[in-house]
Amino acid sequence: MLSETEGAFLTLHEIVKAAHARLDRNIWDYLVGGTETETTVRRNRLALDQLALRPRVLRDVSTIDTSGRFFGQKIRLPVALAPVGSLESFESGGGATAARAAAAFGVPVYVSSVTQPGLEETAAAATGPKVFQLYVRGDQDWVDAHVGRAREAGYDAFCLTVDTALYSRRERDITKRFVKPWRQRVAGLEFQAALNWGDVERFKRRHDIKLILKGIATAEDAARACELGVEGIYVSNHGGRQLDHGRGAIEVLAEVVEAVAGRARITVDGGFCRGTDIVKAIALGAESVAIGRLYCFGLAAAGEQGVVRVLELLEAEVTECLGLLGADRFGALDRTHLHPAQPTALPHVLSAFPLLQLSEGSY
């Protein structure tokens, strides 16, 4: 028998529609918007749509394993909840609600340093794999203190976001004079701007917790990170919310995988909305795919159960995709399952949901 949430949401676009109905327009635009022309947002989808799938037939797919690995831990699906700021804007429990959902389903959660209820309380709700993500807002002692707190709280890894040296101009917010509450009280932006490879080297010398760098967008930076012993390479363009006119995330992924050459675990985010998107990333060599906006839709639509339902629907889509590709597990995939193709629709932040009917200007 279907649960109440399962019965209410049979497709992902129904969850998106419910979130749109519940959210204030300012918060909705904060969620779906990007920087300046929002070109990078669209290129994230465009790059995914430019990859077609090459199926193999007459393979035994009577049993399909959709599980993945995260730093050696088995997870139900090779998906993680990305670090998202101000989750409490979508649901009052914020990061704690998202962490409970991730644990209930069986995937990792990245906990943002700019979301509530904070490092320790969110960790207490995250009974599965968890990573603390930090925006640097203080000196080296300040960073060390956060590392110590994260270790004490039981985080499996520590993540530094490295693509926010300057805060971008998000014109959806600017034109409405809308400022997120945490932005009104933020201080120490100069420390993020000064972050450099020497700081990464120092981190690796001083701390024995696994380090992930989020915001890697070139082979050169991926290789440099590996040379310094970084364990996790997180390919991201911040969902198109930082550098305008960047490349689509999955377009970057191939060169990063080649540069890393197995020396670190690779996560990617940026426009991933469907099971087929996840399959494409794993076929290219990612270990996991992080979803951001997508799980926020679930959080806004139905709290913890909404996030779980997003993951359940992704799992169903992944299972179908793997089976029809002739793959009984993610390990059976490689780049031969992909082929360049022309996109069939104009890309935008919600173009993965062609049946979604929202008013013009909502995306």
Long-range contacts (C-beta under 8 A, 24 or more apart in sequence): 3-305, 4-305, 5-302, 5-305, 5-306, 5-308, 5-309, 6-309, 6-312, 8-302, 9-301, 9-302, 9-306, 9-309, 9-313, 11-313, 11-355, 12-273, 12-274, 12-294, 12-310, 12-313, 12-314, 12-317, 12-353, 13-353, 13-355, 13-356, 15-297, 15-298, 15-301, 15-302, 15-306, 15-309, 15-310, 15-313, 16-297, 16-301, 16-350, 16-353, 16-356, 17-356, 17-357, 17-358, 18-297, 18-300, 18-301, 18-302, 18-306, 19-90, 19-296, 19-297, 19-298, 19-299, 19-300, 19-301, 20-358, 20-362, 22-300, 22-301, 23-90, 23-300, 26-173, 26-176, 26-178, 27-89, 27-90, 28-362, 29-172, 29-173, 29-176, 29-178, 30-86, 30-89, 30-170, 30-172, 30-173, 30-178, 30-180, 31-90, 31-293, 31-296, 31-297, 31-300, 32-293, 32-349, 32-350, 32-362, 32-363, 33-170, 33-171, 33-172, 33-173, 33-241, 33-349, 34-170, 34-239, 34-240, 34-241, 34-244, 34-349, 35-168, 35-169, 35-170, 35-171, 35-240, 35-241, 35-242, 35-243, 35-244, 36-168, 36-169, 36-171, 36-244, 37-244, 37-245, 38-240, 38-244, 38-349, 39-240, 39-244, 39-245, 39-246, 40-237, 40-240, 40-242, 40-243, 40-244, 40-245, 40-246, 40-247, 40-248, 41-239, 41-240, 41-241, 41-271, 41-348, 41-349, 42-240, 42-347, 42-348, 42-349, 43-240, 43-246, 43-247, 43-248, 43-251, 43-347, 44-237, 44-239, 44-240, 44-248, 44-249, 44-250, 44-270, 44-271, 44-347, 45-248, 45-271, 45-273, 45-347, 45-348, 45-349, 45-351, 45-352, 46-248, 46-343, 46-347, 47-247, 47-248, 47-249, 47-250, 47-251, 47-271, 48-248, 48-250, 48-271, 48-272, 48-277, 48-280, 48-352, 49-341, 49-343, 49-344, 49-345, 49-347, 49-351, 50-340, 50-341, 50-342, 50-343, 51-250, 51-280, 51-338, 51-339, 51-340, 51-341, 52-338, 52-339, 52-340, 52-341, 53-276, 53-279, 53-280, 53-321, 53-325, 53-337, 53-338, 53-339, 54-325, 54-336, 54-337, 54-338, 54-339, 55-324, 55-325, 55-326, 55-337, 56-325, 56-326, 56-327, 56-337, 57-326, 58-326, 59-326, 59-327, 59-328, 60-328, 61-322, 61-323, 61-326, 61-327, 61-328, 63-328, 64-319, 64-322, 64-323, 64-327, 64-328, 64-329, 65-328, 65-329, 65-330, 66-315, 66-318, 66-319, 66-322, 66-329, 66-330, 67-329, 67-330, 68-282, 68-287, 68-288, 68-330, 69-287, 70-107, 70-108, 70-129, 70-265, 70-287, 70-288, 71-129, 71-156, 71-157, 71-210, 71-231, 71-232, 71-265, 73-108, 73-129, 73-156, 75-106, 75-107, 75-108, 75-128, 75-129, 75-288, 76-105, 76-106, 76-107, 76-311, 76-315, 77-105, 77-106, 77-107, 77-278, 77-311, 77-314, 77-315, 77-318, 78-278, 78-282, 78-286, 78-287, 78-288, 78-289, 78-330, 79-107, 79-278, 79-288, 79-289, 79-290, 79-291, 79-311, 79-314, 80-107, 80-108, 80-109, 80-110, 80-131, 80-267, 80-288, 80-289, 80-290, 80-291, 81-107, 81-108, 81-109, 81-110, 81-290, 81-291, 81-292, 81-295, 81-307, 82-110, 82-269, 82-290, 82-291, 82-292, 82-295, 83-110, 83-111, 83-112, 83-113, 83-115, 83-131, 83-133, 83-159, 83-161, 83-214, 84-112, 84-115, 84-292, 84-295, 84-296, 85-112, 85-114, 85-115, 85-180, 85-182, 86-114, 86-115, 86-116, 86-180, 86-181, 86-182, 87-112, 87-115, 87-116, 87-296, 87-299, 88-115, 88-116, 88-117, 89-180, 90-296, 90-299, 90-300, 91-299, 91-300, 91-303, 93-117, 93-303, 93-304, 94-122, 95-121, 95-122, 95-125, 96-121, 96-122, 96-124, 96-125, 97-125, 97-299, 97-303, 97-304, 97-307, 98-295, 98-299, 98-304, 98-307, 99-123, 99-125, 99-126, 99-130, 100-125, 100-126, 100-304, 101-295, 101-298, 101-299, 101-304, 101-305, 101-306, 101-307, 101-308, 101-311, 102-126, 102-128, 102-130, 102-307, 103-127, 103-128, 104-304, 104-308, 105-307, 105-308, 105-311, 105-312, 107-311, 108-156, 108-288, 110-159, 110-290, 111-155, 113-146, 114-182, 114-186, 119-146, 119-149, 119-150, 119-153, 120-149, 120-153, 123-150, 123-153, 123-154, 123-155, 124-153, 129-156, 130-154, 130-155, 130-156, 131-155, 131-156, 131-157, 131-158, 131-159, 131-212, 132-157, 132-158, 132-159, 133-159, 133-160, 133-161, 133-214, 134-158, 134-159, 134-160, 134-161, 135-161, 135-164, 135-192, 136-160, 136-188, 136-191, 136-192, 136-195, 136-199, 137-186, 137-187, 137-188, 137-189, 137-191, 137-192, 138-188, 138-191, 139-191, 140-199, 140-202, 142-191, 143-199, 143-203, 144-206, 144-207, 147-203, 147-207, 147-209, 150-209, 151-209, 155-209, 156-210, 157-209, 157-210, 157-211, 157-212, 157-231, 157-232, 158-207, 158-209, 158-210, 158-211, 158-212, 159-211, 159-212, 159-213, 159-214, 159-232, 159-234, 160-195, 160-200, 160-203, 160-211, 160-212, 160-213, 160-214, 161-214, 161-215, 161-238, 162-195, 162-213, 162-214, 162-215, 162-216, 163-214, 163-215, 163-217, 163-236, 163-237, 163-238, 163-242, 163-243, 164-192, 164-215, 164-238, 164-242, 165-192, 165-193, 165-195, 166-193, 168-238, 168-241, 168-242, 168-243, 168-244, 170-241, 197-224, 197-228, 200-225, 200-228, 200-230, 201-228, 204-228, 204-229, 204-230, 212-267, 215-242, 216-256, 217-243, 217-246, 217-247, 217-252, 218-252, 218-255, 218-256, 219-255, 219-256, 219-258, 219-259, 220-259, 222-255, 222-256, 222-259, 222-260, 222-264, 223-259, 223-260, 225-264, 226-259, 226-260, 226-261, 226-263, 226-264, 230-264, 231-264, 231-265, 232-264, 232-265, 232-266, 232-267, 233-260, 233-264, 233-265, 233-266, 233-267, 234-266, 234-267, 234-268, 234-269, 234-290, 235-266, 235-267, 235-268, 235-269, 235-270, 235-286, 236-268, 236-269, 236-270, 236-290, 237-270, 239-269, 239-270, 239-271, 239-292, 239-293, 240-270, 240-271, 240-349, 250-277, 250-280, 250-281, 250-284, 253-281, 253-284, 253-285, 253-286, 254-284, 254-285, 254-335, 257-284, 257-285, 257-286, 271-349, 271-352, 273-352, 273-353, 274-314, 274-317, 274-352, 275-314, 275-315, 275-316, 275-317, 275-318, 275-319, 275-320, 275-321, 276-317, 276-321, 277-352, 278-314, 278-318, 279-318, 279-321, 279-322, 279-325, 279-330, 279-333, 279-337, 280-338, 282-330, 282-333, 283-333, 283-334, 283-335, 283-337, 283-338, 284-335, 284-338, 285-335, 293-349
